[in-house]
Amino acid sequence: MVDTIIPFSGMTTLDIDPDKVLEAAKGLTERVIVIGKCEDGDYYFASSSGSNADNLWDTEQFKQFLLTGETTC
């Protein structure tokens, strides 16, 4: 018997390996912002958009999602 593992795509409060999160986003996004905390305590930030206005807008939209749980997609 062969088991098939289907990745969970819902919301969870459990930690997930960062590489799995990044891999799951491939091919699904128009643009992306990566904000991470490094092992040394520093923060990592990278964006596929060169527009600070877009980056700020997306960050505020995500903040709203975190506060309300509602998404516009």
Summary of the structure (lengths in Angstrom):
residues: 73
radius of gyration: 14.9
end to end distance: 38.3
largest distance: 52.2
contacts: 102
relative contact order: 0.11
helix: 34%
strand: 14%
